[in-house]
Amino acid sequence: MAGRDLAQAGLPVTGDALVAAKIVGALGATLLVALASLAVPIGPAPLAAGAWVGFVAPSLFVEHRARARRDAAEHRVGPLVEWLEALVAAGRPAEAALAALAVRGAGAAVLDGALRTAASAYALGAPLFGAVAAEARAAGLPTLAGLATDLERSRELGRGTIVCLREQRDALRARERARGLDAASRVEGRLMLVLVLCYLPALMLLVVVPLFAGLLRGLDLTAPP
């Protein structure tokens, strides 16, 4: 998984460079904690914690970047299915259409890499759908793997490819619609939080504090004895 994440992160670094960055990060974090200990006396535990954080931070960065690029690739499977369904509906064979789209690219580096590798295997005689499914599983793209598996199964069962593609298209559209509605449902709560954080201090200064001061004056609690 570490090698796959490093390859999918799109960073111009090798495995040895990542190990060197982890060592440098551990030493740098330890040095910072040691300098802080000159001003504030601390025990050895913060030194060990700082070294651990510095050591794992580069790996966490690579993992996060690779996961983000895989998520972007998963989102591009929907447009890929739309294009594939349009080509097949126009009379083009499914394998030829998918191979052409693999050469063209779908707009996501991880997805394009898996498709190009599968297209190269197809040019050498491998079944295209099986090659795409294998590459998608290796790249961590379950949506693409499911699409290729369903296409391969429909071909084996003698079922129309266009029917399978339209079912996949409708399912992906429904999933994207649900994702959009879920994201929209969170907007109201976030906006309310922003409004509260922006207006609550002004409300306290302009309304609540003067009101409380007026109540104290009315109760004569602020008058000197």
Steps between C-alpha positions, in 0.01 A plus 500: 500500500787741579650449156162551333435818698840638406439424133150652506596809698656656191807622686846500338650292781614141532468262791853580616424872490187444710701307760756782508218754546362295790841493670554873446150570631564296814830678565350843432202444727727368774722807469201735523371327812850508651525875437160548659616302803766765562226749586251260656630197688343185357571134528621255235146405392446815285833433328388150404159629391659771287731249333207269427289783352787616283564146382141416400403843360648442151325164471170652609540776241566249223206284611264797513606623156464153346155457656390837362616403150319166525181680605536732201543195277187340645300816420617484138362150447154652456597712195695203366186286507301780334751518212521123471122461490473769230762329283343156540153642429643649180601151386861476610613172664540532876864383504602739221314787668663436837844465340450833320395668824804352674723670245307826527496502880224579749655799675637327813859381518434182700206397281688578180799296614287194572320531166822543303657195664189293424495628141863395457413151625201495261729587209708194591194273492361510855122536552439872546230487766696251710815711467313815603348323801842372611668838460214677676522267799878548514457878485228508767215608269200286598251683276705435187564142608126442547425652160754279321385190689135563408593556135700179492218305667240642261715394206534146638126474564410630155335807643506827308793724591294812447251385763778449754650840419167675542442332833846606614439852371171531688654360818792744484266790430291406801812475717626839386157649561493357851851631565398845382190501720706386798752778441220755462341386826821587684518853362226639726671384819835638389348833405329521838832432672669774296221745578515421870877541513481827307206666675508358852790719625334814360167395651663449838671843492210700361200333662575255780771695685310834501182319603679324785662828609159669495354226716782542750440874515129443541564265791749753641763227524769715344459792740779545759409410860 
